[in-house]
Amino acid sequence: GQQVMQIPQYQHVQEGEDFTTYCNSSTTLSNIQWYKQRPGGHPVFLIQLVKSGEVKKQKRLTFQFGEAKKNSSLHITATQTTDVGTYFCADLWLTGKLIFGQGTTLQVKP
Amino acid sequence: DGGITQSPKYLFRKEGQNVTLSCEQNLNHDAMYWYRQDPGQGLRLIYYSQIVNDFQKGDIAEGYSVSREKKESFPLTVTSAQKNPTAFYLCASKPAGDTEAFFGQGTRLTVV
């Protein structure tokens, strides 16, 4: 089936450094959702992007949707230890099918 | 207390036995999903259902079966045909349309 590729798989940063995860698709995405899963927990919704070129911010998190709607990114400014976890992008089809990327696991060293 | 309930949290079964994982939601959501999570492979879709009495296969449906007889319930059966069933299983639900999905706490299945 259609795949949503997410990179990198793992990222280790020093507290205070920035972090970015990228989500790419070979076909046009209907819309993109981002989720965060804390260690030992379940995924929790962060945000949804629908429009081409859309940019949304949540405090230190910035989400972007590419102009061609084939890629998206999540950028965290000045990481904190509370940012630790795995970040997933997910493609929500018009049919209701919800496909997740492989996730990027973020480790933050204090 | 509203939400999605998966039970049990941990489940052990012997190889060759079928096992059913429970997922119940009282959020009045139309859509429900089952995912399997393995280290380094993200969330892989097993089955999903948009409406009662209807469901579709996801990317890794082989060896699994589901039913959707009630809006609130979407049980997943892991059959003996599933070659590598040990994994963390997550159930999710969402309202119809461009909306967020809500996840249960997950069931960690170990087959020995």
Contacts between the chains, C-beta under 8 A, distances in Angstrom:
chain1	res1	chain2	res2	distance
A	1	B	58	8.0
A	1	B	59	4.9
A	6	B	42	7.3
A	9	B	40	6.6
A	31	B	98	5.9
A	33	B	100	6.6
A	33	B	101	7.5
A	35	B	101	8.0
A	42	B	90	6.1
A	42	B	103	4.1
A	42	B	104	6.6
A	42	B	105	5.7
A	42	B	106	5.6
A	43	B	43	7.1
A	43	B	90	7.3
A	43	B	92	7.8
A	43	B	101	7.9
A	43	B	103	5.1
A	44	B	103	7.3
A	45	B	100	3.8
A	45	B	101	6.6
A	45	B	102	7.4
A	48	B	98	6.6
A	48	B	100	6.6
A	50	B	98	6.5
A	88	B	42	6.4
A	88	B	43	6.6
A	90	B	43	7.9
A	90	B	101	7.8
A	92	B	98	6.6
A	95	B	50	7.6
A	95	B	56	7.9
A	96	B	31	5.3
A	96	B	48	6.8
A	96	B	50	4.6
A	96	B	96	7.4
A	97	B	45	7.1
A	97	B	48	6.2
A	97	B	56	7.3
A	97	B	58	7.4
A	98	B	33	6.1
A	98	B	45	7.0
A	98	B	48	7.1
A	98	B	92	7.5
A	98	B	94	7.6
A	98	B	101	6.0
A	99	B	45	6.2
A	99	B	59	7.6
A	100	B	35	7.2
A	100	B	42	5.3
A	100	B	43	4.0
A	100	B	44	7.7
A	100	B	45	7.5
A	101	B	42	5.9
A	102	B	40	7.1
A	102	B	41	6.3
A	102	B	42	3.8
A	103	B	42	4.6
A	103	B	43	7.6
